Each structure stands twice: as structure tokens, then as C-alpha cells.
Amino acid sequence: MTNEQIKEKMKAFQAMINTADEKAAAELVADDAPFYTPASPAPLYGGKGYLAIVYWLRKGFSDVQWQLEEMVAENDTAAVRWTSTGTHDGEFMGLAATGKKFKISVMNFYKFNKEGKIVSDIAAEGMIGILRAIGLCNV
């Protein structure tokens, strides 16, 4: 894949996570790609697994959105800086809705296979920013 193709895939990925588009998830994410989250003790796999993380977040933050701010692509890898926003309007990790808003910056690294699908998403710790914003963490 060219760097431009990777950039186009990441733009489509942004639309997919913001709309929870299952068809796009299947087209963009390899079925055997593992994703790790506090929502599950075991990794979740593929597009459906990735969207399970999105659905988990939306239970507590129904308006959660991600904005791709910066991206560098090289070979089979993209480094992306996201801004994520949302309002704590549902129960999240045992905490009832507070109405508090969050805005965090998150860094992720994505790897693609030869078919142009995401096979890995390694995230810098963004959850701590959300937990701070809603009062679950004072660190």
C-alpha cells in the first residue's frame, strides 16, 4: 500500500468508528486482528470486536467522537493523533452519569496487511484522560 492509500483508509476508519458502520468495519479491519480493552479480559477480534469497544464507550458517552488530527504513514504503518470528545451521560465502569464532558488527545499506531486491512492498533493510554474528566481517577 502507498502512504496515500493508508491515509485514505484511515479517513474511512474515522468515519467507521464515528458511525459504528459494521460493513465498513468488515472492509477495513482484518478478521483476526486482536484488540485489547478494559471492557474485556480477552482480546476482541476483527471489525465486530473493534466496534464492541466503540459500543462499550457509547454506553457511557453516547456522543463520543474521534477526530483525526495528524497522521504519518510509512510502509504498512500509520501513526495517528486523535482528539476524542464526549459527554458522560450513561453509566460507565460503575459510575452513574455525571454530565461531565471530556476532550482528550490520543495517539495510535495502526499496521496494515497486504490486503489493506488493519491488523493491529496499539494505543497510547487515552482511557486515563476520560477517567480523570469524569472523576474516576485523580492521577
C-alpha positions in Angstrom: 0.0 0.0 0.0 1.1 3.5 -0.7 1.2 6.1 2.0 -1.7 7.9 0.3 -3.8 4.7 0.3 -3.1 4.3 4.0 -4.2 7.8 4.6 -7.4 7.2 2.7 -8.1 4.0 4.8 -7.6 6.0 8.0 -10.1 8.6 6.9 -12.6 5.8 6.2 -11.7 4.3 9.6 -12.5 7.6 11.3 -16.0 7.6 9.6 -16.4 4.0 10.6 -15.8 4.5 14.3 -17.9 7.6 14.5 -20.9 6.0 12.8 -20.3 2.4 14.1 -20.7 1.2 10.5 -20.4 -2.6 10.6 -20.0 -3.0 6.8 -17.1 -0.5 6.8 -15.6 -2.3 9.9 -15.5 -5.6 8.0 -13.9 -3.9 5.0 -11.3 -2.0 7.0 -10.3 -4.5 9.8 -8.9 -8.0 9.3 -11.0 -10.7 11.0 -8.0 -12.0 13.0 -6.9 -8.6 14.3 -6.8 -8.5 18.1 -7.9 -5.5 20.1 -7.4 -5.1 23.8 -9.7 -3.1 26.1 -10.7 -2.7 29.8 -14.2 -3.9 28.6 -13.0 -7.4 28.1 -10.5 -9.7 29.8 -9.6 -11.3 26.5 -8.8 -9.6 23.2 -11.7 -8.9 20.8 -11.2 -9.7 17.1 -11.9 -8.1 13.8 -14.3 -5.3 12.8 -17.0 -6.6 15.1 -14.5 -6.7 18.0 -13.4 -3.2 17.3 -16.9 -1.9 17.2 -17.6 -3.7 20.5 -15.2 -1.3 22.1 -17.0 1.6 20.4 -20.4 0.3 21.7 -18.9 -0.1 25.2 -17.8 3.5 25.2 -21.1 4.7 23.8 -23.0 3.2 26.8 -21.3 5.8 29.0 -20.8 8.5 26.4 -23.5 8.4 23.7 -22.0 11.3 21.8 -18.3 10.1 21.7 -16.5 11.1 18.6 -13.0 10.9 17.2 -11.3 13.5 15.0 -8.2 12.6 13.1 -5.8 15.5 13.8 -2.5 14.4 12.4 -1.2 11.3 10.6 2.1 10.0 9.3 2.1 6.9 7.1 5.0 4.8 6.1 5.2 1.3 4.6 2.4 -0.7 6.3 2.0 1.6 9.4 0.1 4.8 10.3 0.7 6.9 13.4 -2.4 8.9 14.2 -3.1 11.6 16.7 -6.8 11.7 17.5 -8.9 14.1 19.5 -11.8 12.4 21.3 -14.7 14.1 22.9 -17.8 13.0 24.7 -20.3 13.6 27.5 -20.7 11.2 30.4 -24.4 10.6 30.0 -24.7 6.9 30.9 -23.2 4.5 33.4 -19.5 3.9 32.8 -17.3 1.5 34.7 -19.8 1.5 37.6 -20.1 5.3 37.8 -23.6 6.8 37.1 -23.8 9.6 34.5 -22.2 12.9 35.7 -22.9 15.1 32.7 -19.2 15.9 32.6 -17.5 16.4 29.2 -14.1 15.2 28.1 -11.7 16.1 25.4 -8.5 14.1 25.2 -5.7 13.6 22.7 -4.8 10.0 21.9 -2.0 8.5 19.9 -2.5 5.2 18.0 -0.3 3.2 15.7 -2.0 1.0 13.1 -0.5 -1.8 11.0 -2.0 -3.0 7.7 -1.7 -6.3 6.0 -1.1 -6.8 2.2 -4.9 -6.7 1.6 -5.0 -3.2 3.1 -6.8 -4.2 6.3 -5.9 -3.1 9.8 -4.3 -6.0 11.7 -3.0 -4.1 14.8 -4.0 -1.0 16.8 -1.6 0.0 19.5 -2.9 2.8 21.6 -1.2 5.2 24.0 -3.2 5.3 27.2 -6.2 7.5 26.4 -8.6 6.0 28.9 -6.9 7.8 31.8 -7.9 11.1 30.3 -11.6 10.0 30.2 -11.4 8.7 33.8 -9.9 12.0 35.0 -12.6 14.0 33.3 -15.5 12.1 34.9 -13.9 11.9 38.3 -12.9 8.2 38.5 -9.2 9.0 38.6 -7.3 11.8 40.3 -3.8 10.9 39.0 
